[in-house]
Structure formats: structure tokens, C-alpha cells
Amino acid sequence: MEHQILIAGFGGQGVMLAGVLLAQAAMDEGREVSWAPSYGPEMRGGTAHCSVVIADEPVASPVVTRPTGLIVLNGPSLERFESTVVPGGVLVANVSLIPVPPRRTDIRVLMVPASEWASAHGAPAVANMVALGALAAATGAVSLESLQRALPTVVHPRHQHLLPLNRQALEEGSRLAALALR
């Protein structure tokens, strides 16, 4: 089984961290993985996305053009990438920052209040973890436990104090996905 995942948002929303965490969790599970970042030309606040491919066999290409799973953390990312998701794929959208819902009816859409939840818990920076927890639960690409175990490996030492909240955010995303997919 192969999961081709794209994570997109503005710079500073933790897009790359979410991708690295997903890749590390998959490697820890013994899977084949590739991770490829992509940044817009802006110095700050520009677009950012990354591709993560998780497979049972060696990954032929790190480029994801037709994702099976997509996280969009803002409206411009939804506009840019919604059409690329394969039919039957999963789209996790941060409803807190996306006023217009996705239009596709041939994919599974999870509207997750990631930024709202993160802000309510005093750490807007963990919205990416809420969305990632939802994607993991909806796709089965990696387990919630693997994501949580990999956190200390990928989170910078100066942000280690946020590990408990990051774990809680992953759990919340997983919970929201389970509710939405009933």
C-alpha cells in the first residue's frame, strides 16, 4: 500500500514539521518513506507545502502530484490543491481558516477546526498537529501512537515543552476524524 500525502499552508503554520513528523513515524514503523519540501518565493508568510510518500516498497519518486491524502491549513492551499486529490482520497481542511468548503464530492472531506482548537489551548502553532492527527486516523498511513512517539525526535529542543500539547492536539485530530467518519 502506498500513501501519497501533501501538506500545504502558509509559512509558519508548521507544514514542514507535520511532514517530517509523518515521515519519521512511518520510518519508525519500518515503512519506506520520502519527504520533499517546497517553499514559495516569499521570505515570510509565503506558501509552503511538502510531499510525503509512505510505501511498503521502495519509493520511486518523492514528487506527489495526485495525493491520496491532503492537509490544507488555509484557503489559498485549498484553492490550489483540492483538484489534485485522487477520487476516493482524503482532504483534511482547517475550517478555522477556510471560509469556503471544498467542492469535491468524490473524496472524503474532514473539516477540522484545527486553528480554533489550538488557539483555545493557548498554542496556535499546534493546529498542524490537529490536522495531522485527523489525516492519520482517516487514512491509516501511520498510527497515532507512532506519531506521538516520533514527536521528541523531530521537535526542536527549544520547543520540547510543547510536547504534551502536541500529543493532545494529535489525539484531538484523531478524535475529530473518528467522529466525522462514523
C-alpha positions as CSV (number, residue, x, y, z in Angstrom):
1,M,0.0,0.0,0.0
2,E,1.2,3.5,-0.8
3,H,0.1,6.8,0.7
4,Q,0.9,9.9,-1.2
5,I,0.3,12.9,1.1
6,L,0.6,16.6,0.5
7,I,0.5,19.1,3.4
8,A,0.0,22.8,2.5
9,G,-0.4,26.2,4.1
10,F,1.4,29.4,4.8
11,G,5.0,29.5,6.0
12,G,5.0,29.4,9.8
13,Q,2.0,27.1,10.1
14,G,4.2,24.1,10.7
15,V,3.7,22.5,7.3
16,M,7.3,21.1,7.2
17,L,7.2,19.9,10.8
18,A,4.0,18.0,10.1
19,G,5.6,16.4,7.1
20,V,8.8,15.5,8.9
21,L,6.8,14.0,11.8
22,L,4.7,11.9,9.4
23,A,7.8,10.7,7.6
24,Q,9.6,9.9,10.9
25,A,6.6,8.0,12.3
26,A,6.4,5.9,9.0
27,M,10.1,5.1,9.2
28,D,9.7,4.1,12.8
29,E,7.0,1.7,11.6
30,G,9.5,0.2,9.2
31,R,8.0,1.7,6.1
32,E,9.7,3.2,3.0
33,V,9.5,7.0,3.0
34,S,10.3,10.1,1.1
35,W,9.8,13.7,2.1
36,A,10.2,16.7,-0.1
37,P,9.7,20.4,0.9
38,S,8.5,23.2,-1.4
39,Y,8.6,26.9,-0.5
40,G,7.1,29.9,-2.2
41,P,9.4,32.8,-3.2
42,E,8.4,35.0,-0.3
43,M,10.7,35.4,2.6
44,R,8.0,35.2,5.3
45,G,4.3,34.2,5.3
46,G,4.5,32.8,1.8
47,T,3.2,29.5,0.6
48,A,4.7,26.2,1.8
49,H,3.9,22.6,1.1
50,C,5.6,19.3,1.4
51,S,5.1,15.8,-0.1
52,V,5.4,12.6,1.9
53,V,5.2,9.2,0.3
54,I,4.8,6.2,2.5
55,A,5.1,2.8,1.0
56,D,5.8,-0.9,1.6
57,E,8.2,-1.0,-1.3
58,P,11.0,1.5,-2.2
59,V,9.6,4.9,-3.2
60,A,10.1,5.5,-6.9
61,S,9.6,9.3,-6.8
62,P,9.3,11.8,-3.9
63,V,7.0,14.0,-6.1
64,V,3.3,13.9,-5.2
65,T,1.1,15.3,-7.9
66,R,-2.1,13.2,-7.2
67,P,-2.2,12.9,-3.4
68,T,-4.3,10.2,-1.7
69,G,-4.3,12.4,1.4
70,L,-4.2,16.2,1.6
71,I,-4.0,18.6,4.5
72,V,-4.8,22.2,3.7
73,L,-4.3,24.7,6.5
74,N,-5.6,27.8,4.7
75,G,-7.9,28.9,1.8
76,P,-5.2,29.5,-0.8
77,S,-3.9,26.0,-0.3
78,L,-7.4,24.6,-0.7
79,E,-7.9,26.5,-4.0
80,R,-4.5,25.3,-5.3
81,F,-4.6,21.6,-4.3
82,E,-8.2,20.4,-3.9
83,S,-8.4,19.3,-7.6
84,T,-5.3,17.2,-7.3
85,V,-6.7,14.7,-4.7
86,V,-7.4,11.3,-6.3
87,P,-11.1,10.2,-6.3
88,G,-11.7,8.4,-3.0
89,G,-8.9,10.3,-1.3
90,V,-9.0,12.2,1.9
91,L,-8.9,16.0,2.3
92,V,-8.4,17.5,5.8
93,A,-9.2,21.2,5.8
94,N,-8.6,23.6,8.6
95,V,-12.1,25.0,8.8
96,S,-10.9,27.8,11.2
97,L,-9.1,29.5,8.3
98,I,-11.0,28.2,5.3
99,P,-14.4,30.0,4.9
100,V,-15.4,28.2,1.7
101,P,-15.8,24.4,2.0
102,P,-14.2,22.1,-0.6
103,R,-16.4,21.5,-3.7
104,R,-15.4,17.9,-4.4
105,T,-18.0,15.2,-3.8
106,D,-15.8,12.2,-4.9
107,I,-13.4,12.5,-1.9
108,R,-13.7,12.2,1.9
109,V,-13.6,15.7,3.4
110,L,-12.9,16.3,7.0
111,M,-13.5,19.9,8.1
112,V,-11.4,20.2,11.3
113,P,-11.3,23.3,13.5
114,A,-7.5,23.0,13.9
115,S,-6.6,26.6,14.5
116,E,-9.6,27.2,16.7
117,W,-8.7,24.3,18.9
118,A,-5.0,25.3,19.1
119,S,-5.8,28.9,19.9
120,A,-8.3,27.8,22.6
121,H,-5.4,25.8,24.2
122,G,-3.0,28.7,24.1
123,A,-0.8,27.5,21.3
124,P,-1.9,28.4,17.8
125,A,1.3,26.7,16.5
126,V,-0.2,23.2,17.2
127,A,-3.0,23.5,14.6
128,N,-0.8,21.5,12.3
129,M,-0.9,18.6,14.8
130,V,-4.7,18.6,15.0
131,A,-4.9,18.3,11.2
132,L,-2.2,15.6,11.1
133,G,-3.9,13.5,13.7
134,A,-7.1,13.7,11.6
135,L,-5.3,12.7,8.5
136,A,-3.6,9.8,10.1
137,A,-6.9,8.5,11.5
138,A,-8.7,8.9,8.2
139,T,-6.0,7.3,6.0
140,G,-4.3,4.8,8.3
141,A,-1.0,6.0,6.8
142,V,0.6,5.8,10.3
143,S,-0.7,5.1,13.8
144,L,-1.4,7.9,16.3
145,E,1.0,6.1,18.7
146,S,3.8,6.3,16.1
147,L,3.2,10.0,15.6
148,Q,3.3,10.6,19.3
149,R,6.5,8.5,19.8
150,A,8.3,10.3,17.0
151,L,7.5,13.8,18.3
152,P,10.6,14.2,20.6
153,T,12.8,13.2,17.6
154,V,11.5,15.9,15.3
155,V,10.6,18.8,17.6
156,H,13.4,21.3,18.2
157,P,14.9,21.2,21.7
158,R,13.6,24.8,22.4
159,H,10.0,23.6,21.8
160,Q,10.2,20.3,23.8
161,H,8.0,21.9,26.4
162,L,5.1,21.8,23.9
163,L,5.3,18.0,23.5
164,P,2.4,17.3,25.8
165,L,0.2,19.8,23.9
166,N,1.4,18.4,20.6
167,R,0.4,14.9,21.7
168,Q,-3.0,16.2,22.9
169,A,-3.5,18.0,19.5
170,L,-2.8,14.8,17.6
171,E,-5.3,13.0,19.8
172,E,-7.9,15.7,19.2
173,G,-7.4,15.4,15.4
174,S,-7.8,11.7,15.6
175,R,-10.9,12.0,17.7
176,L,-12.5,14.5,15.3
177,A,-11.8,12.2,12.3
178,A,-13.3,9.3,14.1
179,L,-16.5,11.4,14.7
180,A,-16.6,12.6,11.2
181,L,-16.1,9.2,9.6
182,R,-18.9,7.4,11.5
